[in-house]
Amino acid sequence: MTKERTGHADMGSLTDKPTILIAEDHPMISIMLADMIDQLVTHSEIIVVESMEKARAIRAEPDLVIADLDLPDSKGVGTINTFAVLFPQCPKLICSGVLDKNLAREAERAGYFYVNKASTYPELLRALQNLLIQAGVLDDVPKGAEKAANEYHSNIYAPGSDKPLTWKQVEIMRKTAEGLSAKEVAREMDISPDTVRGHIKEIFLRLGAKNKGQAVDIFIRAERKARLLDS
């Protein structure tokens, strides 16, 4: 079977492929999460919704749910409680940039896992791996998954280039595309700003970009193309 991805919330005709719901209104985050799932699961149906309204339209319970706490029409405890009611049986992961102690307790009581969006790429990958194992989708870590999370090359190329970005460069570009400065990226990745700037300089060369805005535009298009070719 081959991987499938759909942008609509209709699961009435699903086969025995594991189904994974991503509730996230930021396209770069949902792309990143789906990319990680593709590394870990050889066949899956990934459904992305940008709001709680669209999540409510899903007619069958997925194998697991990955959700941001703050959706356009649902926030905090409301998001936690609503997903707990909508999909009571499957494992659920909160992937959020902000979670205070009270919300953490609410999420734990509702049976959620939690990972911070600002975590490094390997940390996020491990959190997804644990969730997939909990859901019964994975028995163990596929060979190569840990390697892919390190400094090895990704499948993201600029048009006409034969030199792909490394996974660390991909992580830097994803954070840059979210609007983070070099200092903010360095703080989140626990590396020095000079290291980030060095990576960005190399990224510009590999993408053929002259400035940050152009690099982000080329990167987003290159990542989308890579995902289409891999699907």
Residue pairs with C-beta under 8 A, 6 or more apart in sequence:
1 15
1 17
1 43
2 43
2 231
3 38
3 41
3 42
3 43
3 44
3 45
3 46
3 230
3 231
4 17
4 44
4 45
4 46
4 231
5 34
5 45
5 46
5 47
5 48
5 227
5 231
6 45
6 46
6 47
7 47
7 48
8 47
9 47
9 49
9 54
9 55
9 57
9 58
10 57
10 58
10 59
11 19
11 45
11 47
11 58
11 59
11 60
11 62
12 59
12 60
14 45
14 60
17 43
17 44
17 45
18 41
18 43
18 44
18 45
18 63
18 64
18 135
18 137
19 44
19 45
19 47
19 60
19 62
19 63
20 37
20 41
20 44
20 45
20 46
20 47
20 62
20 63
20 64
20 65
20 66
20 137
21 47
21 49
21 55
21 58
21 62
21 64
21 65
21 66
21 67
21 87
22 30
22 33
22 34
22 46
22 47
22 48
22 49
22 66
22 67
23 49
23 50
23 51
23 52
23 55
23 65
23 66
23 67
23 68
23 71
23 83
24 30
24 33
24 48
24 50
24 66
24 67
24 68
24 95
25 50
25 51
25 68
25 71
25 72
26 68
26 178
28 174
28 177
28 178
28 220
29 68
29 95
29 117
29 178
30 48
31 223
31 224
31 227
32 124
32 174
33 66
33 95
33 124
33 128
34 46
34 48
34 227
35 223
35 227
36 121
36 124
36 125
36 128
37 44
37 46
37 128
37 132
38 44
38 227
38 230
39 125
39 142
39 144
39 145
39 148
39 149
40 125
40 128
40 129
40 132
40 138
40 141
40 142
40 145
41 132
41 137
41 138
42 142
44 137
47 58
47 62
49 55
49 58
50 71
50 72
51 71
51 72
51 73
51 74
52 71
52 73
52 74
52 79
52 82
53 73
55 82
55 83
55 86
56 86
58 86
61 87
61 88
61 89
61 90
62 87
62 90
63 90
63 135
63 136
63 137
64 90
64 91
64 92
64 93
64 131
64 132
64 134
64 135
64 137
65 83
65 87
65 90
65 91
65 92
65 93
66 92
66 93
66 95
66 128
66 131
67 79
67 83
67 92
67 93
67 94
67 95
68 79
68 94
68 95
68 96
68 117
69 75
69 76
69 79
69 80
69 94
69 96
69 98
69 99
69 103
70 76
70 79
70 96
70 98
71 79
74 82
76 103
77 103
77 106
80 94
80 103
80 106
80 107
80 110
80 112
81 106
81 110
83 92
84 92
84 110
84 111
90 135
91 111
91 113
91 131
91 134
91 135
92 110
92 111
92 112
92 113
93 112
93 113
93 114
93 115
93 127
93 128
93 131
94 107
94 112
94 113
94 114
94 115
95 115
95 116
95 117
95 124
95 127
96 114
96 116
96 117
97 116
97 117
97 118
99 107
99 114
99 116
104 114
107 114
108 114
113 127
113 130
113 131
113 134
115 123
115 124
115 127
118 188
119 127
120 171
120 189
120 190
121 149
121 167
121 168
121 170
121 171
122 146
122 149
122 150
125 145
125 148
125 149
129 138
129 141
129 145
132 138
133 139
133 140
148 154
148 167
149 167
150 167
150 168
151 166
151 167
151 168
152 166
152 167
153 164
153 165
153 166
153 167
154 164
154 165
154 166
154 167
154 169
154 170
154 226
155 164
155 226
155 229
155 230
156 164
156 165
156 170
156 219
156 222
156 223
156 226
157 163
157 164
157 165
157 222
157 226
158 206
158 207
158 208
158 209
158 218
158 222
159 218
159 222
160 208
161 206
161 207
161 208
163 206
164 206
165 173
165 203
165 206
165 207
165 219
168 199
169 199
169 202
169 203
169 206
170 223
171 189
172 185
172 189
172 196
172 199
172 200
172 203
173 203
173 215
173 216
173 219
175 184
175 185
175 188
175 189
176 185
176 200
176 212
176 215
176 216
177 216
177 219
177 220
180 188
182 193
182 196
182 197
182 200
183 193
183 196
185 196
186 192
186 193
186 195
186 196
189 196
200 212
200 215
203 209
203 215
203 219
204 210
204 215
207 214
207 215
207 218
207 219
207 222
208 218
209 215
209 218
